[in-house]
Every structure is written in C-alpha cells, then in structure tokens.
C-alpha cells in the first residue's frame, strides 16, 4: 500500500505546488487583452492535463491496490477463523 499512497501523495503535493506557482506567475511582457486571455487559456490547459494525469494514475493503480488490501485483510481473516474452528 505504501508503494501506491506515497507516490500518489507526493505527486499530488508537488503538482499542487507547481500549479500554485503557475497561477501566481505574472505575464511576461505587455499585458494586453489578447496576451492575458492566451495566458489564462494556457494555465487552464496545464491544470487540466495535470488533473487528468493524476486521476489516470490513481484509477489505473487503485484496482490492484484494492485487490492486495482485500487479500491481506479479508482473506487472512477468513483463514484465521478457519484455523480456530
């Protein structure tokens, strides 16, 4: 489970820091309306890509982690109960 949650938490934290830095960053050069709109569009596109990447990672790795958790918790519990009786 550590091999799933640790990377997921680290990625989420680091990408949130990256997004905060991107959104605080000022537009280089003149701040015309077209530059501001293009910059805002680029920020939204970057945020969308990062969110898709994080969700994809979590969705792809979650089934295996749930299966591992199930086998360790539930199957070991039923095996312990069978041994007692």
N, C-alpha and C positions, 0 to 999 in steps of 0.2 A: 504494500500500500504506500510505503514511503516513496517508492520509485514512481508513483503516479502523482501523489499530492504535493510532494516537494517541488518537482519541476513545474507543475501547474501553478502553484502559489508563486514561485519565483518568476515565472513568465508573466503572470497577471500583474504582479507588483512592478516589474521592470517595464512592461508595456504601458502601464498607467503612468509611470514616471515619464516615459517617452511622450505620451500623449499630452501630459500637462506641460511639458517643455515646448512641444509643438504649438499648443494653443496659446501659450504666453508669448511666443515669439512675435516680434513685430515685422511688418512687411518691409523688405529691403527696397530702397529707392523711394520714388514718389508714391504717395498713397492716393492714386486715382481710383475712381469708382470701379473701373474695369480690373485694376490690379487687386483691389480689395475683394471683389467678387471671385476672381480666379484663385486668390489665396484661400478664401473661405471654402471654395469648392474642393481645393486640394486637401485641406485639413479634414473635411468630411470624408473624402475618399480614403485618406490614410486611416482614419478612425474605423471606417467600415472594413477595410482589409485586416486590420489588427483584430477586430472583433470576430470576423469570420475565421481567422487563423486560430484564435483561442478556443472558439466554440468547436471547431473541427477537431482540434487536439483532444478536448475533453470528451466529445461524442465518440471519437474513434477508440480512445483508450478506456472509457468507462465500462463497456460490456465485459472486457477481460478482468478488470478490477472487481467488478461485482461478482463475477464467477469465482475469482480467487477468494474473495471475502465469504461468499456462500460456502465454498468448500472448506474453508478453515473454521468458520463459526458453526454452521448448521450441520455439516456432515460430521465434524468432530464431536458435536454434542450428541448426535444420534448414535454414534459409535460408542461413546462413553455410557449412554443409557443402556445399550445392548450388553455391554460388558458387566454392568451392575446386576442385571437380571439374570 
